Amino acid sequence: MMVKTLAPKLRTSTDGRTVTVHVPIAFRQRAGRKQIVGPPGSVPWTPTPRIDTALLKAVVRAHRWREMLENGEYPSAADLAKAEKVNDSYLSRVLRITLLAPEIIEAIVTGRQPPTLQIDELMKPLPAQWQQQKAVLLG
């Protein structure tokens, strides 16, 4: 792990009207990404959440398909799969996403899901208990 720390510096312009402050931070390499570490006692910096569009699209699609089935637009999942031009098995796996804990859906929608969470994990059989789902998917 490489850590590079910058020393604090205060610099005033020659005309005395501008002050430049350099705040000490450290850059830490973790899992191929750089993480900013502030000085001791400072408020931890967290990156802006990144919404994973693939996960979000799967959540939206799952709820849309469930609504289409519940409203009677299609009499069966097989008919809906044919209309959506997807494999029947794929449609059924995507529909499982509608059974996820609300906290998991909220994390995906707001971009607070773990960066390791992938669509294939959402479509695997998961525990029925929401607490167990959160333990498996959110850690």
C-alpha positions as CSV (number, residue, x, y, z in Angstrom):
1,M,0.0,0.0,0.0
2,M,1.5,3.3,-1.1
3,V,0.8,6.4,1.0
4,K,1.9,9.9,0.0
5,T,1.3,12.6,2.5
6,L,1.4,16.4,1.7
7,A,2.6,18.8,4.3
8,P,0.4,21.8,5.2
9,K,1.4,25.1,3.4
10,L,0.1,28.6,3.5
11,R,1.0,31.0,0.7
12,T,0.2,34.6,0.3
13,S,0.3,36.3,-3.1
14,T,2.8,39.1,-3.7
15,D,0.1,41.8,-3.5
16,G,-1.3,40.3,-0.2
17,R,-4.8,39.9,-1.5
18,T,-4.9,36.2,-2.1
19,V,-4.1,33.3,0.3
20,T,-3.6,29.8,-0.9
21,V,-4.0,27.0,1.7
22,H,-2.9,23.5,1.1
23,V,-4.6,20.9,3.3
24,P,-2.6,17.8,4.2
25,I,-4.1,14.7,2.8
26,A,-2.9,11.2,1.9
27,F,-3.6,9.2,-1.1
28,R,-4.0,5.5,-0.4
29,Q,-4.2,2.9,-3.1
30,R,-6.9,0.3,-2.5
31,A,-8.2,-2.3,-4.9
32,G,-6.9,-0.4,-7.9
33,R,-8.5,2.9,-6.8
34,K,-7.0,5.9,-5.0
35,Q,-8.6,6.8,-1.7
36,I,-8.2,10.2,-0.1
37,V,-7.4,10.1,3.6
38,G,-7.6,13.4,5.5
39,P,-5.5,14.4,8.5
40,P,-6.2,12.9,11.9
41,G,-9.3,14.4,13.5
42,S,-10.8,15.6,10.2
43,V,-14.2,14.6,8.9
44,P,-13.7,11.6,6.7
45,W,-14.2,12.3,3.0
46,T,-16.6,10.0,1.1
47,P,-16.8,10.0,-2.7
48,T,-20.0,11.1,-4.4
49,P,-22.2,8.0,-4.9
50,R,-22.1,6.5,-8.3
51,I,-25.3,5.1,-9.6
52,D,-24.7,1.9,-11.4
53,T,-27.0,2.2,-14.5
54,A,-27.0,-1.5,-15.2
55,L,-28.3,-2.3,-11.7
56,L,-30.8,0.5,-11.8
57,K,-32.1,-0.6,-15.2
58,A,-32.5,-4.1,-13.9
59,V,-34.5,-2.9,-10.8
60,V,-36.7,-0.7,-13.0
61,R,-37.3,-3.5,-15.5
62,A,-38.2,-6.0,-12.8
63,H,-40.8,-3.7,-11.3
64,R,-42.2,-2.8,-14.7
65,W,-42.5,-6.4,-15.7
66,R,-44.1,-7.3,-12.3
67,E,-46.6,-4.5,-12.7
68,M,-47.4,-5.7,-16.3
69,L,-48.1,-9.2,-15.0
70,E,-50.2,-8.0,-12.0
71,N,-52.3,-5.7,-14.1
72,G,-53.1,-8.5,-16.5
73,E,-51.4,-7.0,-19.5
74,Y,-49.9,-10.5,-20.1
75,P,-51.5,-13.7,-18.8
76,S,-48.2,-15.4,-18.0
77,A,-44.4,-14.7,-17.6
78,A,-43.9,-16.8,-20.8
79,D,-46.1,-14.4,-22.8
80,L,-44.4,-11.4,-21.3
81,A,-41.0,-12.8,-22.1
82,K,-42.1,-13.4,-25.7
83,A,-43.4,-9.8,-26.0
84,E,-40.2,-8.4,-24.5
85,K,-38.0,-10.6,-26.7
86,V,-36.1,-12.1,-23.8
87,N,-35.6,-15.6,-22.6
88,D,-38.3,-16.9,-20.2
89,S,-35.7,-17.9,-17.7
90,Y,-34.0,-14.5,-17.8
91,L,-37.4,-12.8,-17.2
92,S,-38.0,-15.0,-14.2
93,R,-34.6,-14.3,-12.7
94,V,-35.0,-10.5,-13.2
95,L,-38.4,-10.7,-11.5
96,R,-36.7,-11.9,-8.3
97,I,-35.3,-8.4,-7.9
98,T,-38.7,-7.3,-6.9
99,L,-38.4,-9.4,-3.8
100,L,-35.3,-7.6,-2.5
101,A,-35.2,-5.7,0.8
102,P,-36.2,-2.1,0.4
103,E,-32.8,-1.0,1.8
104,I,-31.1,-2.8,-1.0
105,I,-33.3,-1.2,-3.7
106,E,-32.7,2.2,-2.0
107,A,-28.9,1.6,-2.0
108,I,-29.0,0.8,-5.7
109,V,-31.2,3.8,-6.6
110,T,-29.1,6.2,-4.6
111,G,-25.7,4.8,-5.7
112,R,-24.7,3.6,-2.3
113,Q,-24.5,-0.1,-3.1
114,P,-21.1,-1.8,-2.7
115,P,-18.9,-1.3,-5.8
116,T,-18.6,-5.1,-6.0
117,L,-22.4,-5.7,-6.4
118,Q,-23.2,-7.0,-9.8
119,I,-26.4,-7.9,-11.6
120,D,-25.7,-11.6,-11.6
121,E,-25.7,-11.5,-7.8
122,L,-29.2,-10.0,-7.8
123,M,-30.6,-12.7,-10.1
124,K,-29.3,-15.6,-8.0
125,P,-31.6,-17.2,-5.5
126,L,-31.4,-15.2,-2.3
127,P,-32.7,-15.7,1.2
128,A,-36.3,-14.7,1.8
129,Q,-35.4,-12.8,5.0
130,W,-34.5,-9.1,4.2
131,Q,-31.8,-9.1,6.9
132,Q,-30.1,-12.1,5.4
133,Q,-30.3,-10.5,1.9
134,K,-28.6,-7.3,3.2
135,A,-25.9,-9.4,4.8
136,V,-25.2,-11.2,1.5
137,L,-25.5,-8.3,-0.9
138,L,-24.5,-5.2,1.2
139,G,-22.0,-6.8,3.6
